[in-house]
């Protein structure tokens, strides 16, 4: 009865035009079907896949007479959400933008200036020493077809920092981003041997300069409704560093400062981030290697051993991370401390 009931229901479904399950005899027909084949009505046959149909349409278009085609160039359809707002679609991410680079005559600063100019930015170079390097960078930027100005200032002094930022903004027509690469001379010194002069100099260069530049640059950014701050710090600000207690404290403070600015001015369109490198192949690093004291030699060797990539960074590699964070490609990135240290810290 049970099998017969199923067969009756299947026949009734076919009369009503409901497709049944098609099975061939001897190939695993279900119970109650007795090996019979249940066929779909002709009007319910499966259509060819859409992809196959599109493929045929493309072949037909290729075979048609070129004179009958639409003369307008074909464009690839854009996928919804494939192009986030503010992301540059060409290499000139900073075309028409003005970027100030503090510490521009240093290794990472000079690499940042060159990278920004290559990507279309007009660049203000702030420096405290090595005027010949700053003047050479201005020439390089102008030869690349962009505008540049170099201004000497001690950024640890609030008045000098404010005047320098104002001069760049006035000469170049505004300010869109600030990249600070200011750092103190490397001194691997046990904390109990650190004197007050070194403490004050390190705090002025690595922390106060960021305060003063930010305070001077913010009004121009707020007036434009957008802006970006990028501070080049160090991974020591995340994990500490033997022989660099004061510098590590400043770098940790720099991260906290950037996060605070990011929170306070996010609704005004201003972002703030930090790049945290490890050892970099600059004059400061070479000077550290040249020191003959045992502590400096031991710590330098330990730093290289601790980097999974087993080398120090080149200035251009750190500059690339800083330029990314200053660009619209990072338009949804703020309040972050990005390690660019070859894996020295992974957290």
Sine and cosine of phi, psi and omega as CSV:
sin_phi,cos_phi,sin_psi,cos_psi,sin_omega,cos_omega
0.00,0.00,-0.64,0.77,-0.07,-1.00
-0.90,0.44,-0.72,0.70,0.01,-1.00
-0.93,0.37,-0.64,0.77,0.02,-1.00
-0.89,0.46,-0.60,0.80,0.02,-1.00
-0.89,0.45,-0.63,0.77,0.03,-1.00
-0.91,0.41,-0.66,0.76,0.01,-1.00
-0.89,0.45,-0.64,0.77,0.02,-1.00
-0.90,0.44,-0.69,0.73,-0.01,-1.00
-0.91,0.41,-0.60,0.80,0.03,-1.00
-0.90,0.44,-0.69,0.73,0.01,-1.00
-0.90,0.44,-0.63,0.78,0.00,-1.00
-0.91,0.41,-0.60,0.80,0.03,-1.00
-0.91,0.41,-0.62,0.78,0.03,-1.00
-0.91,0.42,-0.61,0.80,0.03,-1.00
-0.91,0.41,-0.51,0.86,0.01,-1.00
-0.99,0.13,-0.04,1.00,0.01,-1.00
1.00,0.06,0.22,0.98,0.03,-1.00
-1.00,0.07,0.81,-0.59,-0.04,-1.00
-0.92,0.40,0.68,-0.73,0.07,-1.00
-0.99,-0.17,-0.03,-1.00,0.03,-1.00
-0.99,0.11,0.78,-0.63,-0.05,-1.00
-1.00,-0.05,0.87,-0.49,0.05,-1.00
-0.68,-0.73,0.61,-0.79,0.03,-1.00
-1.00,-0.01,0.48,-0.88,0.01,-1.00
-0.90,0.44,0.67,-0.74,0.06,-1.00
0.98,0.20,0.13,0.99,-0.01,-1.00
-0.84,-0.54,0.65,0.76,0.08,-1.00
1.00,0.06,0.62,0.79,0.04,-1.00
-0.89,0.46,0.60,-0.80,-0.05,-1.00
-0.94,0.34,0.27,-0.96,0.02,-1.00
-0.89,0.45,0.63,-0.78,0.03,-1.00
1.00,0.04,-0.11,0.99,-0.03,-1.00
-0.99,-0.14,-0.24,0.97,0.12,-0.99
0.86,0.51,0.47,0.88,0.04,-1.00
0.98,0.19,0.02,1.00,-0.02,-1.00
-0.98,0.20,0.40,-0.92,-0.01,-1.00
-0.99,-0.15,0.82,-0.57,0.07,-1.00
-0.99,-0.12,0.91,-0.42,-0.07,-1.00
-0.98,-0.17,0.54,-0.84,0.08,-1.00
-0.97,0.23,0.51,-0.86,0.14,-0.99
-0.87,0.49,0.47,-0.88,-0.10,-0.99
-0.86,0.50,-0.55,0.83,-0.06,-1.00
-0.97,0.25,-0.14,0.99,-0.06,-1.00
-0.92,-0.39,0.37,0.93,0.03,-1.00
-0.90,0.43,0.54,-0.84,-0.04,-1.00
-0.92,0.39,0.71,-0.71,0.02,-1.00
-0.99,0.16,0.39,-0.92,0.06,-1.00
-0.91,0.41,0.49,-0.87,0.01,-1.00
-0.84,0.54,0.52,-0.85,-0.02,-1.00
-0.87,0.49,-0.63,0.78,-0.02,-1.00
-0.88,0.47,-0.64,0.77,0.02,-1.00
-0.91,0.43,-0.63,0.78,0.03,-1.00
-0.91,0.42,-0.65,0.76,0.04,-1.00
-0.91,0.42,-0.61,0.80,0.04,-1.00
-0.89,0.46,-0.66,0.75,0.03,-1.00
-0.90,0.43,-0.63,0.77,0.00,-1.00
-0.89,0.45,-0.63,0.78,0.03,-1.00
-0.91,0.41,-0.65,0.76,0.03,-1.00
-0.90,0.44,-0.65,0.76,0.02,-1.00
-0.89,0.45,-0.63,0.78,0.01,-1.00
-0.91,0.43,-0.58,0.82,0.01,-1.00
-0.94,0.33,-0.47,0.88,-0.04,-1.00
-1.00,0.09,-0.26,0.97,-0.09,-1.00
-0.95,0.30,0.32,-0.95,-0.01,-1.00
-0.91,0.42,0.79,-0.61,0.00,-1.00
-0.83,0.56,-0.48,0.88,-0.01,-1.00
-0.94,0.33,-0.33,0.94,-0.02,-1.00
-1.00,0.00,-0.07,1.00,-0.06,-1.00
-0.99,0.14,0.37,-0.93,0.11,-0.99
-0.91,0.41,0.84,-0.54,-0.06,-1.00
-0.94,0.35,-0.26,0.97,-0.02,-1.00
-0.94,0.33,0.61,-0.79,-0.01,-1.00
-0.91,0.42,0.60,-0.80,0.02,-1.00
-0.98,0.20,0.58,-0.81,0.04,-1.00
-0.85,-0.52,0.64,-0.77,0.06,-1.00
-0.94,0.33,0.74,-0.67,-0.02,-1.00
-0.91,0.42,0.70,-0.72,0.01,-1.00
-0.99,0.12,0.68,-0.73,0.05,-1.00
-0.99,0.15,0.64,-0.77,-0.01,-1.00
-0.88,0.47,0.79,-0.61,0.04,-1.00
0.99,0.13,0.06,1.00,-0.05,-1.00
-0.98,0.22,-0.32,0.95,-0.03,-1.00
-0.83,-0.56,1.00,-0.07,0.00,-1.00
-0.86,0.50,0.53,-0.85,-0.01,-1.00
-0.88,0.48,0.72,-0.70,0.08,-1.00
1.00,0.01,-0.10,1.00,-0.01,-1.00
-1.00,0.09,0.78,-0.62,-0.03,-1.00
-0.94,0.35,0.60,-0.80,0.00,-1.00
-0.97,-0.25,0.05,1.00,0.06,-1.00
-0.67,-0.75,-0.09,-1.00,-0.08,-1.00
-0.96,0.26,-0.30,0.95,-0.07,-1.00
-1.00,0.01,0.95,0.31,-0.05,-1.00
-0.93,0.38,-0.36,0.93,-0.08,-1.00
-0.90,-0.43,0.38,0.92,-0.02,-1.00
-0.87,0.50,0.84,-0.54,-0.01,-1.00
0.99,0.16,0.11,0.99,-0.01,-1.00
-0.98,-0.21,0.46,-0.89,0.06,-1.00
-0.91,-0.40,0.82,-0.57,-0.03,-1.00
-0.81,-0.58,0.74,-0.68,0.07,-1.00
-0.98,-0.18,0.76,-0.65,0.04,-1.00
-0.92,-0.40,0.94,-0.34,0.05,-1.00
-1.00,0.08,0.67,-0.74,-0.12,-0.99
0.97,0.26,0.54,0.84,-0.15,-0.99
-0.94,0.35,-0.27,0.96,-0.01,-1.00
-1.00,-0.02,-0.03,1.00,0.05,-1.00
-0.99,0.14,0.01,-1.00,-0.05,-1.00
-0.89,0.46,-0.82,0.57,0.01,-1.00
-0.94,0.35,-0.60,0.80,0.01,-1.00
-0.89,0.46,-0.71,0.70,0.01,-1.00
-0.90,0.44,-0.65,0.76,0.04,-1.00
-0.90,0.44,-0.59,0.81,0.02,-1.00
-0.93,0.37,-0.67,0.74,0.04,-1.00
-0.86,0.52,-0.72,0.69,-0.02,-1.00
-0.90,0.44,-0.66,0.75,-0.02,-1.00
-0.91,0.40,-0.66,0.75,0.01,-1.00
-0.90,0.44,-0.69,0.72,0.02,-1.00
-0.89,0.46,-0.63,0.78,0.02,-1.00
-0.90,0.43,-0.41,0.91,-0.02,-1.00
-0.98,-0.22,0.27,0.96,0.19,-0.98
0.99,-0.17,0.10,1.00,-0.08,-1.00
-1.00,0.06,0.50,-0.86,0.30,-0.96
-1.00,0.01,0.70,-0.71,-0.24,-0.97
-0.82,-0.58,0.74,-0.68,0.19,-0.98
-0.98,-0.20,0.80,-0.60,-0.06,-1.00
-0.95,-0.30,0.93,-0.37,0.10,-1.00
-0.99,-0.14,0.71,-0.71,-0.05,-1.00
-0.54,-0.84,0.38,-0.93,0.08,-1.00
-0.93,-0.37,-0.52,0.86,0.01,-1.00
-0.65,-0.76,0.10,-1.00,-0.01,-1.00
0.86,0.51,0.87,0.50,-0.01,-1.00
-0.88,0.48,-0.55,0.83,-0.02,-1.00
-0.90,0.44,-0.56,0.83,0.05,-1.00
-0.93,0.38,-0.70,0.71,0.00,-1.00
-0.88,0.47,-0.69,0.72,0.02,-1.00
-0.91,0.42,-0.60,0.80,0.05,-1.00
-0.91,0.42,-0.59,0.81,0.04,-1.00
-0.91,0.40,-0.63,0.77,0.05,-1.00
-0.86,0.51,-0.68,0.73,0.03,-1.00
-0.89,0.46,-0.68,0.73,0.02,-1.00
-0.87,0.49,-0.70,0.71,-0.02,-1.00
-0.90,0.43,-0.69,0.73,-0.01,-1.00
-0.92,0.40,-0.58,0.81,0.06,-1.00
-0.92,0.40,-0.40,0.92,0.05,-1.00
-1.00,0.10,0.03,1.00,0.05,-1.00
1.00,-0.01,0.19,0.98,0.02,-1.00
-0.92,-0.40,0.17,-0.99,0.03,-1.00
-0.99,-0.13,0.46,-0.89,0.00,-1.00
-0.42,-0.91,0.45,-0.89,0.08,-1.00
-0.56,-0.83,0.63,-0.77,0.03,-1.00
-0.92,-0.40,0.72,-0.69,-0.04,-1.00
-0.73,-0.68,0.79,-0.61,0.04,-1.00
-1.00,0.06,0.70,-0.71,0.02,-1.00
-0.28,-0.96,0.57,-0.82,0.18,-0.98
-1.00,-0.03,0.97,-0.23,-0.14,-0.99
-0.95,0.30,-0.17,0.99,0.12,-0.99
-0.96,0.28,-0.26,0.97,0.06,-1.00
-0.99,-0.12,0.85,-0.53,-0.08,-1.00
-0.89,0.45,-0.60,0.80,-0.02,-1.00
-0.93,0.37,-0.70,0.72,0.02,-1.00
-0.91,0.41,-0.64,0.77,0.01,-1.00
-0.90,0.45,-0.70,0.71,0.00,-1.00
-0.89,0.45,-0.67,0.74,0.00,-1.00
-0.91,0.41,-0.62,0.78,-0.02,-1.00
-0.92,0.38,-0.69,0.72,0.02,-1.00
-0.90,0.44,-0.67,0.74,0.02,-1.00
-0.89,0.46,-0.66,0.75,0.01,-1.00
-0.89,0.46,-0.69,0.72,0.04,-1.00
-0.89,0.46,-0.71,0.70,-0.03,-1.00
-0.89,0.46,-0.66,0.75,-0.02,-1.00
-0.95,0.32,-0.65,0.76,-0.06,-1.00
-0.96,0.27,-0.54,0.84,-0.05,-1.00
-0.97,-0.22,-0.07,1.00,0.12,-0.99
1.00,0.08,0.71,0.70,0.06,-1.00
0.87,-0.49,-0.16,-0.99,-0.02,-1.00
-0.40,-0.92,0.83,-0.56,-0.01,-1.00
-0.95,-0.31,-0.47,0.89,-0.05,-1.00
-0.41,-0.91,0.45,-0.89,0.09,-1.00
-0.79,-0.61,0.78,-0.62,0.11,-0.99
-0.89,-0.46,0.91,-0.42,-0.02,-1.00
-0.97,-0.23,0.87,-0.50,0.02,-1.00
-0.90,-0.44,0.34,0.94,-0.09,-1.00
-0.93,0.38,0.71,-0.71,0.06,-1.00
-0.53,-0.85,0.39,-0.92,0.04,-1.00
-1.00,0.03,0.32,-0.95,0.07,-1.00
-0.87,0.49,0.70,-0.71,-0.08,-1.00
-0.93,0.38,0.81,-0.58,0.07,-1.00
-0.72,-0.69,0.94,-0.34,0.10,-0.99
-1.00,0.09,0.99,-0.11,-0.12,-0.99
-0.75,-0.66,0.79,-0.61,0.09,-1.00
-0.83,0.55,0.59,-0.81,-0.14,-0.99
-0.84,0.54,-0.64,0.77,-0.03,-1.00
-0.93,0.37,-0.24,0.97,0.04,-1.00
-0.99,-0.15,0.00,1.00,-0.02,-1.00
-0.98,0.19,0.77,-0.64,0.02,-1.00
-0.99,-0.13,0.16,-0.99,-0.06,-1.00
-0.91,0.42,-0.56,0.83,-0.01,-1.00
-0.90,0.44,-0.67,0.74,0.04,-1.00
-0.92,0.40,-0.63,0.78,0.04,-1.00
-0.87,0.49,-0.76,0.65,-0.04,-1.00
-0.90,0.44,-0.66,0.75,-0.03,-1.00
-0.92,0.40,-0.66,0.75,0.00,-1.00
-0.92,0.39,-0.71,0.71,0.02,-1.00
-0.89,0.45,-0.63,0.78,0.01,-1.00
-0.90,0.44,-0.69,0.73,-0.06,-1.00
-0.97,0.24,-0.67,0.74,-0.18,-0.98
-0.99,-0.12,-0.22,0.98,-0.03,-1.00
-0.79,-0.62,-0.80,0.60,-0.04,-1.00
-0.89,0.45,-0.59,0.81,0.00,-1.00
-0.87,0.50,-0.61,0.80,0.03,-1.00
-0.92,0.39,-0.66,0.75,0.05,-1.00
-0.85,0.53,-0.77,0.64,-0.12,-0.99
-0.93,0.37,-0.65,0.76,0.03,-1.00
-0.91,0.42,-0.67,0.74,-0.01,-1.00
-0.90,0.43,-0.72,0.70,-0.02,-1.00
-0.90,0.44,-0.57,0.82,0.00,-1.00
-0.97,0.23,-0.53,0.85,-0.10,-0.99
-1.00,0.01,-0.41,0.91,-0.09,-1.00
-0.84,0.54,-0.71,0.70,-0.04,-1.00
-0.83,0.56,-0.66,0.75,0.01,-1.00
-0.90,0.43,-0.62,0.78,0.01,-1.00
-0.94,0.35,-0.67,0.74,0.01,-1.00
-0.89,0.45,-0.57,0.82,0.03,-1.00
-0.92,0.40,-0.53,0.85,0.02,-1.00
-1.00,0.07,-0.28,0.96,-0.02,-1.00
0.98,0.18,0.28,0.96,0.04,-1.00
-0.29,-0.96,0.33,-0.95,0.05,-1.00
0.19,-0.98,0.28,-0.96,-0.01,-1.00
-0.56,-0.83,0.69,-0.72,0.13,-0.99
-0.91,-0.42,0.73,-0.68,0.10,-1.00
-0.78,-0.63,0.85,-0.52,0.01,-1.00
-0.94,-0.33,0.81,-0.58,0.06,-1.00
-1.00,0.01,0.94,-0.33,-0.02,-1.00
-0.94,-0.33,-0.84,-0.54,-0.03,-1.00
-0.25,-0.97,0.48,-0.88,0.11,-0.99
-0.90,0.43,-0.29,0.96,0.06,-1.00
-0.89,0.46,-0.41,0.91,0.06,-1.00
-0.94,0.34,-0.25,0.97,0.04,-1.00
-0.99,-0.11,-0.62,0.78,-0.16,-0.99
-0.84,-0.54,-0.06,1.00,-0.06,-1.00
0.99,0.14,0.18,-0.98,0.00,-1.00
-0.39,-0.92,0.77,-0.64,0.05,-1.00
-0.90,0.43,0.70,-0.72,0.01,-1.00
0.98,0.18,-0.01,1.00,-0.01,-1.00
-0.70,-0.71,0.68,0.74,-0.10,-1.00
-0.87,0.49,-0.67,0.74,-0.05,-1.00
-0.94,0.34,-0.72,0.69,0.02,-1.00
-0.89,0.46,-0.67,0.74,0.02,-1.00
-0.88,0.47,-0.62,0.79,0.04,-1.00
-0.90,0.44,-0.64,0.77,0.04,-1.00
-0.91,0.41,-0.67,0.75,-0.01,-1.00
-0.92,0.40,-0.61,0.79,0.09,-1.00
-0.91,0.42,-0.64,0.77,0.07,-1.00
-0.90,0.43,-0.57,0.82,0.02,-1.00
-0.89,0.45,-0.64,0.77,0.04,-1.00
-0.89,0.45,-0.72,0.70,0.01,-1.00
-0.89,0.45,-0.63,0.78,0.03,-1.00
-0.89,0.45,-0.72,0.69,0.00,-1.00
-0.88,0.48,-0.67,0.74,0.03,-1.00
-0.89,0.45,-0.61,0.79,0.00,-1.00
-0.92,0.39,-0.70,0.71,0.05,-1.00
-0.89,0.46,-0.65,0.76,0.00,-1.00
-0.86,0.50,-0.68,0.73,0.01,-1.00
-0.94,0.34,-0.68,0.73,-0.13,-0.99
-0.94,0.35,-0.55,0.83,-0.13,-0.99
-0.89,-0.46,0.28,0.96,0.00,-1.00
-0.87,0.49,-0.67,0.74,-0.03,-1.00
-0.94,0.35,-0.24,0.97,0.06,-1.00
-1.00,-0.06,0.09,1.00,0.04,-1.00
1.00,0.10,0.26,0.96,-0.03,-1.00
-0.97,-0.26,0.76,-0.65,0.02,-1.00
-0.94,-0.35,0.39,-0.92,0.06,-1.00
-0.54,-0.84,0.77,-0.64,-0.01,-1.00
-0.60,-0.80,0.21,-0.98,0.00,-1.00
-0.78,-0.62,0.68,-0.74,0.19,-0.98
-0.98,-0.18,0.78,-0.63,-0.07,-1.00
-0.89,-0.45,1.00,-0.01,0.05,-1.00
-0.99,0.12,0.16,-0.99,0.20,-0.98
-0.98,-0.18,-0.64,-0.77,0.04,-1.00
-0.92,0.40,0.67,-0.74,-0.04,-1.00
-0.82,-0.57,0.60,-0.80,-0.03,-1.00
-0.98,0.18,0.97,0.26,0.04,-1.00
-0.88,-0.48,-0.03,-1.00,0.05,-1.00
-0.90,0.44,-0.53,0.85,0.04,-1.00
-0.90,0.44,-0.67,0.74,0.01,-1.00
-0.93,0.38,-0.68,0.73,0.02,-1.00
-0.89,0.45,-0.60,0.80,0.06,-1.00
-0.91,0.41,-0.59,0.80,0.05,-1.00
-0.90,0.43,-0.67,0.74,0.02,-1.00
-0.91,0.42,-0.48,0.88,-0.03,-1.00
-0.98,0.20,-0.26,0.97,0.02,-1.00
-0.93,0.38,0.64,-0.77,-0.11,-0.99
-0.99,-0.15,-0.10,0.99,-0.01,-1.00
-0.94,0.34,0.50,-0.87,-0.12,-0.99
-0.89,0.45,-0.64,0.77,-0.04,-1.00
-0.88,0.47,-0.74,0.68,-0.01,-1.00
-0.88,0.47,-0.70,0.72,-0.01,-1.00
-0.90,0.44,-0.68,0.74,-0.03,-1.00
-0.93,0.38,-0.67,0.74,-0.01,-1.00
-0.94,0.35,-0.63,0.78,0.03,-1.00
-0.89,0.46,-0.70,0.71,0.03,-1.00
-0.90,0.43,-0.63,0.78,0.02,-1.00
-0.91,0.41,-0.58,0.81,0.03,-1.00
-0.88,0.47,-0.71,0.70,-0.01,-1.00
-0.91,0.41,-0.64,0.76,0.04,-1.00
-0.89,0.46,-0.53,0.84,-0.05,-1.00
-0.98,0.18,-0.18,0.98,0.01,-1.00
-1.00,0.05,0.89,-0.46,-0.01,-1.00
-0.83,0.55,-0.54,0.84,0.03,-1.00
-0.98,0.20,-0.08,1.00,0.14,-0.99
0.86,0.51,0.64,0.77,0.11,-0.99
-0.29,-0.96,0.22,-0.98,0.10,-1.00
-1.00,0.00,0.31,-0.95,0.00,-1.00
-0.98,0.21,0.48,-0.88,0.18,-0.98
-1.00,0.03,0.52,-0.85,-0.01,-1.00
-0.81,0.59,-0.61,0.79,-0.02,-1.00
-0.90,0.44,-0.49,0.87,0.01,-1.00
-0.94,0.33,-0.63,0.78,0.06,-1.00
-0.94,0.33,-0.64,0.77,0.03,-1.00
-0.87,0.49,-0.61,0.79,0.01,-1.00
-0.88,0.48,-0.65,0.76,0.04,-1.00
-0.92,0.39,-0.65,0.76,0.00,-1.00
-0.91,0.41,-0.68,0.73,-0.01,-1.00
-0.91,0.41,-0.62,0.79,0.07,-1.00
-0.85,0.52,-0.74,0.68,-0.03,-1.00
-0.92,0.38,-0.44,0.90,0.04,-1.00
-0.99,0.16,-0.28,0.96,-0.10,-0.99
-1.00,0.02,0.18,-0.98,0.07,-1.00
-0.95,0.32,-0.22,0.98,0.11,-0.99
-0.90,0.44,-0.37,0.93,0.05,-1.00
-0.96,-0.29,0.53,0.85,-0.09,-1.00
-0.89,0.46,-0.32,0.95,0.01,-1.00
-0.92,-0.39,0.36,0.93,0.01,-1.00
-0.90,-0.44,0.87,-0.49,0.04,-1.00
-0.43,-0.90,0.50,-0.87,-0.01,-1.00
0.95,0.31,0.43,0.90,-0.08,-1.00
-0.93,-0.38,0.47,-0.88,0.10,-1.00
-0.90,-0.44,0.99,-0.15,-0.09,-1.00
-1.00,0.03,0.89,-0.46,0.05,-1.00
-0.98,0.21,0.82,-0.58,0.09,-1.00
-0.82,-0.57,0.90,0.44,-0.21,-0.98
-0.81,-0.59,0.34,0.94,0.02,-1.00
0.92,0.39,0.35,0.94,0.00,-1.00
1.00,0.00,0.21,0.98,0.00,-1.00
-0.84,0.54,-0.64,0.77,0.15,-0.99
-0.82,-0.57,0.64,-0.77,0.02,-1.00
-0.75,-0.67,1.00,0.00,0.01,-1.00
-0.52,-0.85,0.00,0.00,0.00,0.00
